Amino acid sequence: MTALLDPSSRSLVFAVFSVFVVVCLMLCVVTGADEDDRALVRSDSRRLRSWQQGVAMGGDTTTVATVTVLVGMVATFGFDGLGVMLGSLVGVMLFLVLVAEPLRRHASLTGADLLDARGSGGPAVRVSWGLVTLVVCFPLLVVQLVVVGNVAAALLGQPGMRGGCIVVIGCVMTALAVSGGIRGTGVVMIAKSAIALPVLVLAAVLVLDRFGGDVGRLLDAAALGSGMGEAYLRPGGYTGDGWEGAVNRIGQTVGMSMATLAMPAVLMRAISTKSPRGARSGGRWMLGELVLLYGALAVVGVGAAALAGEALREAGPAAQVFTPLVLGRALDSGGLLVAALACVLFLTALAAVVDVTLAAGIALGRDVLGAYGTTDGAASRWSAALTGAVCSVVAVVVADWNLVVVSTLWLAVCGAALAPVLLYALYWPGFTARGALWCLWGATALSIVALALSPYVSGAPGSIFPERDFRIWDVTIPGLVTVPGAFLLGWLGSVTDPRRAAGGAVGPKRRGALDTV
């Protein structure tokens, strides 16, 4: 995979990437936040418009893992990869219908403000929300940095430089997050979408054109090229067969939907819209962008199986992160499309890590440190810088791990811990602080244990400890277990709370103040 680009194309990729980084840094400085903590999230006179926030939220949902690992899953496993995309779109629709508008109405800076406004918050809950948010953001950031480090080293033709690439790119992205704030990073996200979406749509159009616009021919060629035959078009290629496969498939859809609904960067951006109605409008733009994007990614993945399936099989599982580039080489031997797709991967990683780093920094500075009285504007900035630095180091250490394990960890915790708390706080008046704590920490522990006892960690060739075997089941996507378990813990914690009668809804004065934020 080190010969994907010729020297001239390689120079073009890094020239475009360097220019984009410089322009984004300038935009972040010009449009970035003021010094106070509230302005880091938004400035009332300088907020982005609803459609701009919607495009940025769509970009938040689209990480570099989406464009590489997900496309690789579609190319390798067919139906099951498409199921992940479906789960994400379902999550966006749930976010639009259930969360976007009421979240903006009751939260002023972070999701923990919603819990305070709805009577189920407090210092312990705020700290817990912030820490669980960090548990979600850290694996997500690590995955982004490892993927972009692998791609950068491969494009340079120097695999041994992967660690250096991870550190350098991590530092650049952290600088953008610290200097830009929500508005500056939003501009970066919009610029990324304006470049990435047309390139991916173009790649999809070229794939369809190669098969004369006949989707049936494309699918037949993909089934043949993948080496799976008709099994490519049926469920089970990735999730497995039998009851475990059924649990994985349902858990995949449920877990992906709930995780998309509660992604910290998306929640942060929804809170920063101008009004509750603006949040709903932004959600519609987000949905439209993702429908178009996932449609293009699905065609790209199927096209990769049809046109480069043999090359992907020979390269092995590690080649999944290069699937878009392999397809580009198959469609355009001149290398121009490969260079364009490589730029898309770099820009997607840049934008995703910038926003997630900012969300993690705000969670640490506002919710965790803020609960102990550290509420100055520098707290969130230094927290974002610390988060980016730590994640860069961790990414170098775990670069050889199975990235699917790390991705599944953040998806499982986000879908099982954050999403149920959000929904309970919005729609169940009896939800209490104890219910929130039980849900946050119980679901986090349940998700970690479920993955620790799965083939992802031991007992399989691709696991973290392949020489050991302490798994108790073969379920690798535990959403069907962890999400209902989280709702049950939230309910049990609330109904057994002795202070439930005294801990009802907040007073109308406080609620009215929050509604006008």
Secondary structure, 3 states (H helix, E strand, C coil): CCCCCCHHHHHHHHHHHHHHHHHHHHHHHHHCCCCCHHHHHCCCCCCCCHHHHHHHHHHHHCCHHHHHHHHHHHHHHCHHHHHHHHHHHHHHHHHHHHHHHHHHHHCCCCHHHHHHHCCCCCHHHHHHHHHHHHHHHHHHHHHHHHHHHHHHHHHHCCHHHHHHHHHHHHHHHHHHHHHHHHHHHHHHHHHHHHHHHHHHHHHHHHHHHHCCCCHHHHHHHHHHHHCCHHHHHCCCCCCCCHHHHHHHHHHHHHHHHHHHHCCHHHHHHHHCCCCHHHHHHHHHHHHHHHHHHHHHHHHHHHHHHHHHHHHHHHHCHHHHHHHHHHHHHHHCCCCHHHHHHHHHHHHHHHHHHHHHHHHHHHHHHHHHCHHHCCCCHHHHHHHHHHHHHHHHHHHHHCCCCCHHHHHHHHHHHHHHHHHHHHHHHHHCCCCCHHHHHHHHHHHHHHHHHHHHCCCCCECCCCCCECCCCCCCCCCCCCHHHHHHHHHHHHHHHHHCCCCCCCCCCCCHHHHHHHHCC
